[in-house]
């Protein structure tokens, strides 16, 4: 069997086709990343009139700063919570929708809508629902003896941003899980049912292993989402408070750089955040992918 190959008679054409994407990557990623690395080795006054090269002082100060180390711990708790909750709920919803043959498309369309909501809008929506003064949920929680006030309670504030961020990501995970479930051959489940395997055993031993590529992909995407794309949600709900209890790394970069005007420290934090995400991604591809069954 002969394989068809695409041949470009003009050697310049492939480079012309790649040029727009390369320019976008260079302008919006490579150049800003390079500027952040450069600024992380400098001390700059708030007005940008004077810059001094100070080598690794910004990094050494960060590792000696208790507030930054606490922010790293809060980020780990936040990222793990968002990833576990959003993927678990979306998998349950995908299983439920996959059982609905006729109305599955309708439910899929309804469940996808939250993904179209901007992070800031999602944050404001949850802020209104959990507002201690005008929100309906604190009023309902009061009947259960729960005094909700995320303005002064650090645990309530962390719970709020985890729920808001997870809700925003459930739709994205749901789409991939539904596609993965629909690609699993029905004959495998039917054969296991004939052999006497119950619904839970069929899912855990047959369906879930076949979903491992999708689960692995979504785990990487969700961790990156929790690290980078939750800034708008946090800014709209808690703004890093109370007492910096929800000031995770991505928001601390903003608060120190744009509010505190400490550009050097903010750049060093952004470089470290990017490095943390790269290391986590490499670890997942190096060790976690071994358990993935393609």
Secondary structure as GFF3:
##gff-version 3
##sequence-region A 1 294
A	DSSP	alpha_helix	13	25	.	.	.	ID=ss1
A	DSSP	pi_helix	26	30	.	.	.	ID=ss2
A	DSSP	alpha_helix	31	39	.	.	.	ID=ss3
A	DSSP	beta_strand	42	44	.	.	.	ID=ss4
A	DSSP	beta_strand	51	53	.	.	.	ID=ss5
A	DSSP	alpha_helix	57	63	.	.	.	ID=ss6
A	DSSP	alpha_helix	66	98	.	.	.	ID=ss7
A	DSSP	alpha_helix	104	112	.	.	.	ID=ss8
A	DSSP	three_ten_helix	113	116	.	.	.	ID=ss9
A	DSSP	alpha_helix	119	129	.	.	.	ID=ss10
A	DSSP	alpha_helix	136	143	.	.	.	ID=ss11
A	DSSP	alpha_helix	154	182	.	.	.	ID=ss12
A	DSSP	alpha_helix	186	194	.	.	.	ID=ss13
A	DSSP	alpha_helix	199	202	.	.	.	ID=ss14
A	DSSP	pi_helix	203	207	.	.	.	ID=ss15
A	DSSP	alpha_helix	208	210	.	.	.	ID=ss16
A	DSSP	alpha_helix	212	228	.	.	.	ID=ss17
A	DSSP	alpha_helix	231	237	.	.	.	ID=ss18
A	DSSP	alpha_helix	249	254	.	.	.	ID=ss19
A	DSSP	pi_helix	255	259	.	.	.	ID=ss20
A	DSSP	alpha_helix	263	286	.	.	.	ID=ss21
A	DSSP	three_ten_helix	288	291	.	.	.	ID=ss22
###
